[in-house]
Amino acid sequence: MTSGNLTTNALRHNIEYGVEIRDEQLVRGIHAELCEIMELGALVQPAEMSVYSAVAKRVRQAFEASRTRN
């Protein structure tokens, strides 16, 4: 089980581990939980994603600015 992402942000900011789980009952439980979580998701249209991306960029810039003031 792993979620390693080979992206610039992942390489700069994340610490990720991959593990092997051999206990079948535990694997089934994890699988069921992940399926439940996936049901919470929603499709996002490209135009919406552009808006979210712009908002995230502004939030990130504000955060970075606040770090340099302190």
N, CA, C and O atoms as a GROMACS GRO file, in nm:
protein
  280
    1MET      N    1   0.086  -0.115   0.000
    1MET     CA    2   0.000   0.000   0.000
    1MET      C    3   0.091   0.122   0.000
    1MET      O    4   0.180   0.134   0.084
    2THR      N    5   0.068   0.210  -0.094
    2THR     CA    6   0.148   0.332  -0.098
    2THR      C    7   0.072   0.439  -0.173
    2THR      O    8  -0.018   0.411  -0.252
    3SER      N    9   0.109   0.562  -0.147
    3SER     CA   10   0.049   0.672  -0.222
    3SER      C   11   0.158   0.768  -0.266
    3SER      O   12   0.134   0.888  -0.280
    4GLY      N   13   0.277   0.715  -0.288
    4GLY     CA   14   0.389   0.799  -0.327
    4GLY      C   15   0.363   0.874  -0.456
    4GLY      O   16   0.328   0.814  -0.558
    5ASN      N   17   0.379   1.004  -0.452
    5ASN     CA   18   0.357   1.089  -0.569
    5ASN      C   19   0.490   1.148  -0.612
    5ASN      O   20   0.559   1.211  -0.532
    6LEU      N   21   0.526   1.128  -0.736
    6LEU     CA   22   0.652   1.181  -0.786
    6LEU      C   23   0.626   1.315  -0.855
    6LEU      O   24   0.631   1.327  -0.977
    7THR      N   25   0.597   1.415  -0.770
    7THR     CA   26   0.575   1.551  -0.817
    7THR      C   27   0.673   1.643  -0.745
    7THR      O   28   0.734   1.603  -0.645
    8THR      N   29   0.690   1.763  -0.794
    8THR     CA   30   0.781   1.858  -0.730
    8THR      C   31   0.740   1.883  -0.586
    8THR      O   32   0.823   1.876  -0.496
    9ASN      N   33   0.612   1.912  -0.562
    9ASN     CA   34   0.567   1.937  -0.425
    9ASN      C   35   0.584   1.814  -0.337
    9ASN      O   36   0.623   1.827  -0.221
   10ALA      N   37   0.557   1.697  -0.391
   10ALA     CA   38   0.575   1.576  -0.311
   10ALA      C   39   0.721   1.558  -0.271
   10ALA      O   40   0.751   1.522  -0.157
   11LEU      N   41   0.810   1.584  -0.364
   11LEU     CA   42   0.952   1.567  -0.334
   11LEU      C   43   1.004   1.674  -0.238
   11LEU      O   44   1.095   1.647  -0.159
   12ARG      N   45   0.947   1.793  -0.242
   12ARG     CA   46   0.993   1.902  -0.156
   12ARG      C   47   0.929   1.903  -0.018
   12ARG      O   48   0.994   1.940   0.080
   13HIS      N   49   0.800   1.861  -0.009
   13HIS     CA   50   0.725   1.886   0.113
   13HIS      C   51   0.671   1.762   0.183
   13HIS      O   52   0.638   1.768   0.301
   14ASN      N   53   0.661   1.651   0.115
   14ASN     CA   54   0.596   1.534   0.173
   14ASN      C   55   0.696   1.429   0.218
   14ASN      O   56   0.806   1.416   0.164
   15ILE      N   57   0.656   1.356   0.318
   15ILE     CA   58   0.727   1.234   0.358
   15ILE      C   59   0.624   1.123   0.344
   15ILE      O   60   0.522   1.123   0.413
   16GLU      N   61   0.650   1.030   0.256
   16GLU     CA   62   0.554   0.924   0.230
   16GLU      C   63   0.621   0.789   0.244
   16GLU      O   64   0.739   0.771   0.214
   17TYR      N   65   0.542   0.694   0.291
   17TYR     CA   66   0.591   0.558   0.311
   17TYR      C   67   0.503   0.461   0.235
   17TYR      O   68   0.384   0.485   0.218
   18GLY      N   69   0.562   0.354   0.190
   18GLY     CA   70   0.487   0.243   0.134
   18GLY      C   71   0.503   0.126   0.229
   18GLY      O   72   0.612   0.100   0.278
   19VAL      N   73   0.395   0.055   0.256
   19VAL     CA   74   0.402  -0.059   0.346
   19VAL      C   75   0.334  -0.180   0.281
   19VAL      O   76   0.243  -0.165   0.200
   20GLU      N   77   0.380  -0.297   0.318
   20GLU     CA   78   0.316  -0.420   0.271
   20GLU      C   79   0.236  -0.477   0.388
   20GLU      O   80   0.289  -0.500   0.496
   21ILE      N   81   0.107  -0.499   0.364
   21ILE     CA   82   0.020  -0.556   0.468
   21ILE      C   83  -0.023  -0.693   0.420
   21ILE      O   84  -0.081  -0.708   0.313
   22ARG      N   85   0.004  -0.793   0.501
   22ARG     CA   86  -0.027  -0.931   0.462
   22ARG      C   87  -0.152  -0.984   0.532
   22ARG      O   88  -0.204  -1.090   0.494
   23ASP      N   89  -0.200  -0.915   0.632
   23ASP     CA   90  -0.318  -0.958   0.706
   23ASP      C   91  -0.442  -0.930   0.620
   23ASP      O   92  -0.480  -0.814   0.599
   24GLU      N   93  -0.506  -1.037   0.569
   24GLU     CA   94  -0.617  -1.020   0.474
   24GLU      C   95  -0.734  -0.945   0.535
   24GLU      O   96  -0.798  -0.865   0.466
   25GLN      N   97  -0.764  -0.967   0.661
   25GLN     CA   98  -0.876  -0.897   0.725
   25GLN      C   99  -0.846  -0.747   0.733
   25GLN      O  100  -0.935  -0.666   0.709
   26LEU      N  101  -0.724  -0.711   0.767
   26LEU     CA  102  -0.686  -0.571   0.773
   26LEU      C  103  -0.693  -0.507   0.635
   26LEU      O  104  -0.740  -0.394   0.620
   27VAL      N  105  -0.645  -0.579   0.533
   27VAL     CA  106  -0.649  -0.528   0.396
   27VAL      C  107  -0.795  -0.505   0.353
   27VAL      O  108  -0.826  -0.402   0.293
   28ARG      N  109  -0.883  -0.599   0.384
   28ARG     CA  110  -1.024  -0.582   0.350
   28ARG      C  111  -1.083  -0.460   0.421
   28ARG      O  112  -1.160  -0.384   0.360
   29GLY      N  113  -1.048  -0.440   0.546
   29GLY     CA  114  -1.098  -0.325   0.621
   29GLY      C  115  -1.050  -0.193   0.561
   29GLY      O  116  -1.127  -0.098   0.547
   30ILE      N  117  -0.923  -0.188   0.526
   30ILE     CA  118  -0.867  -0.067   0.463
   30ILE      C  119  -0.935  -0.042   0.329
   30ILE      O  120  -0.970   0.072   0.297
   31HIS      N  121  -0.953  -0.148   0.251
   31HIS     CA  122  -1.019  -0.135   0.121
   31HIS      C  123  -1.161  -0.081   0.137
   31HIS      O  124  -1.202   0.009   0.064
   32ALA      N  125  -1.235  -0.135   0.232
   32ALA     CA  126  -1.372  -0.089   0.255
   32ALA      C  127  -1.374   0.058   0.296
   32ALA      O  128  -1.459   0.135   0.250
   33GLU      N  129  -1.282   0.098   0.382
   33GLU     CA  130  -1.276   0.237   0.426
   33GLU      C  131  -1.243   0.330   0.309
   33GLU      O  132  -1.304   0.437   0.295
   34LEU      N  133  -1.148   0.291   0.226
   34LEU     CA  134  -1.113   0.374   0.111
   34LEU      C  135  -1.230   0.384   0.012
   34LEU      O  136  -1.251   0.490  -0.047
   35CYS      N  137  -1.304   0.277  -0.005
   35CYS     CA  138  -1.422   0.282  -0.093
   35CYS      C  139  -1.526   0.379  -0.038
   35CYS      O  140  -1.588   0.453  -0.115
   36GLU      N  141  -1.546   0.380   0.094
   36GLU     CA  142  -1.638   0.476   0.155
   36GLU      C  143  -1.591   0.619   0.133
   36GLU      O  144  -1.672   0.707   0.102
   37ILE      N  145  -1.464   0.642   0.148
   37ILE     CA  146  -1.409   0.777   0.129
   37ILE      C  147  -1.428   0.821  -0.017
   37ILE      O  148  -1.462   0.937  -0.042
   38MET      N  149  -1.406   0.730  -0.111
   38MET     CA  150  -1.420   0.764  -0.253
   38MET      C  151  -1.563   0.806  -0.285
   38MET      O  152  -1.585   0.890  -0.373
   39GLU      N  153  -1.660   0.750  -0.215
   39GLU     CA  154  -1.800   0.785  -0.238
   39GLU      C  155  -1.828   0.931  -0.202
   39GLU      O  156  -1.926   0.988  -0.249
   40LEU      N  157  -1.743   0.991  -0.119
   40LEU     CA  158  -1.762   1.130  -0.078
   40LEU      C  159  -1.718   1.228  -0.185
   40LEU      O  160  -1.752   1.346  -0.179
   41GLY      N  161  -1.642   1.181  -0.282
   41GLY     CA  162  -1.586   1.268  -0.386
   41GLY      C  163  -1.691   1.317  -0.484
   41GLY      O  164  -1.804   1.267  -0.488
   42ALA      N  165  -1.653   1.415  -0.561
   42ALA     CA  166  -1.741   1.470  -0.664
   42ALA      C  167  -1.655   1.509  -0.784
   42ALA      O  168  -1.538   1.544  -0.770
   43LEU      N  169  -1.715   1.503  -0.901
   43LEU     CA  170  -1.645   1.547  -1.020
   43LEU      C  171  -1.634   1.698  -1.020
   43LEU      O  172  -1.729   1.768  -0.984
   44VAL      N  173  -1.520   1.748  -1.060
   44VAL     CA  174  -1.497   1.892  -1.068
   44VAL      C  175  -1.468   1.926  -1.213
   44VAL      O  176  -1.379   1.868  -1.276
   45GLN      N  177  -1.542   2.020  -1.265
   45GLN     CA  178  -1.524   2.062  -1.404
   45GLN      C  179  -1.398   2.148  -1.416
   45GLN      O  180  -1.357   2.211  -1.319
   46PRO      N  181  -1.336   2.150  -1.534
   46PRO     CA  182  -1.213   2.229  -1.552
   46PRO      C  183  -1.227   2.376  -1.512
   46PRO      O  184  -1.135   2.432  -1.453
   47ALA      N  185  -1.340   2.438  -1.543
   47ALA     CA  186  -1.358   2.578  -1.506
   47ALA      C  187  -1.358   2.595  -1.354
   47ALA      O  188  -1.300   2.691  -1.302
   48GLU      N  189  -1.422   2.503  -1.283
   48GLU     CA  190  -1.424   2.508  -1.136
   48GLU      C  191  -1.283   2.487  -1.082
   48GLU      O  192  -1.242   2.553  -0.986
   49MET      N  193  -1.210   2.395  -1.143
   49MET     CA  194  -1.074   2.367  -1.096
   49MET      C  195  -0.986   2.490  -1.113
   49MET      O  196  -0.900   2.516  -1.028
   50SER      N  197  -1.006   2.566  -1.218
   50SER     CA  198  -0.930   2.690  -1.238
   50SER      C  199  -0.958   2.789  -1.126
   50SER      O  200  -0.866   2.854  -1.076
   51VAL      N  201  -1.084   2.800  -1.087
   51VAL     CA  202  -1.120   2.890  -0.976
   51VAL      C  203  -1.055   2.842  -0.847
   51VAL      O  204  -0.994   2.921  -0.775
   52TYR      N  205  -1.067   2.713  -0.818
   52TYR     CA  206  -1.007   2.658  -0.695
   52TYR      C  207  -0.856   2.679  -0.695
   52TYR      O  208  -0.797   2.711  -0.592
   53SER      N  209  -0.794   2.660  -0.809
   53SER     CA  210  -0.650   2.676  -0.820
   53SER      C  211  -0.609   2.821  -0.792
   53SER      O  212  -0.511   2.845  -0.723
   54ALA      N  213  -0.685   2.915  -0.846
   54ALA     CA  214  -0.655   3.057  -0.823
   54ALA      C  215  -0.671   3.093  -0.675
   54ALA      O  216  -0.589   3.167  -0.620
   55VAL      N  217  -0.774   3.041  -0.612
   55VAL     CA  218  -0.795   3.067  -0.469
   55VAL      C  219  -0.681   3.006  -0.388
   55VAL      O  220  -0.629   3.070  -0.296
   56ALA      N  221  -0.643   2.884  -0.421
   56ALA     CA  222  -0.534   2.818  -0.348
   56ALA      C  223  -0.404   2.897  -0.364
   56ALA      O  224  -0.327   2.907  -0.268
   57LYS      N  225  -0.380   2.951  -0.480
   57LYS     CA  226  -0.259   3.031  -0.503
   57LYS      C  227  -0.260   3.155  -0.415
   57LYS      O  228  -0.158   3.190  -0.355
   58ARG      N  229  -0.375   3.223  -0.406
   58ARG     CA  230  -0.384   3.342  -0.321
   58ARG      C  231  -0.365   3.307  -0.174
   58ARG      O  232  -0.297   3.379  -0.101
   59VAL      N  233  -0.423   3.197  -0.131
   59VAL     CA  234  -0.407   3.153   0.008
   59VAL      C  235  -0.261   3.121   0.037
   59VAL      O  236  -0.208   3.159   0.141
   60ARG      N  237  -0.197   3.051  -0.055
   60ARG     CA  238  -0.056   3.017  -0.038
   60ARG      C  239   0.031   3.143  -0.031
   60ARG      O  240   0.121   3.150   0.052
   61GLN      N  241   0.003   3.240  -0.116
   61GLN     CA  242   0.078   3.366  -0.114
   61GLN      C  243   0.057   3.441   0.017
   61GLN      O  244   0.152   3.495   0.073
   62ALA      N  245  -0.066   3.444   0.066
   62ALA     CA  246  -0.095   3.511   0.192
   62ALA      C  247  -0.024   3.441   0.308
   62ALA      O  248   0.029   3.506   0.398
   63PHE      N  249  -0.023   3.308   0.304
   63PHE     CA  250   0.046   3.231   0.408
   63PHE      C  251   0.196   3.261   0.407
   63PHE      O  252   0.256   3.286   0.512
   64GLU      N  253   0.255   3.258   0.289
   64GLU     CA  254   0.398   3.285   0.278
   64GLU      C  255   0.429   3.428   0.324
   64GLU      O  256   0.530   3.450   0.391
   65ALA      N  257   0.344   3.524   0.290
   65ALA     CA  258   0.365   3.662   0.333
   65ALA      C  259   0.356   3.672   0.485
   65ALA      O  260   0.434   3.745   0.546
   66SER      N  261   0.264   3.599   0.546
   66SER     CA  262   0.252   3.604   0.692
   66SER      C  263   0.373   3.541   0.760
   66SER      O  264   0.412   3.584   0.869
   67ARG      N  265   0.433   3.441   0.698
   67ARG     CA  266   0.552   3.377   0.756
   67ARG      C  267   0.672   3.472   0.753
   67ARG      O  268   0.754   3.469   0.844
   68THR      N  269   0.682   3.554   0.651
   68THR     CA  270   0.797   3.645   0.642
   68THR      C  271   0.782   3.762   0.736
   68THR      O  272   0.882   3.824   0.775
   69ARG      N  273   0.658   3.796   0.775
   69ARG     CA  274   0.635   3.907   0.870
   69ARG      C  275   0.668   3.866   1.012
   69ARG      O  276   0.704   3.951   1.094
   70ASN      N  277   0.655   3.738   1.043
   70ASN     CA  278   0.675   3.691   1.182
   70ASN      C  279   0.814   3.652   1.206
   70ASN      O  280   0.849   3.611   1.317
   0.00000   0.00000   0.00000
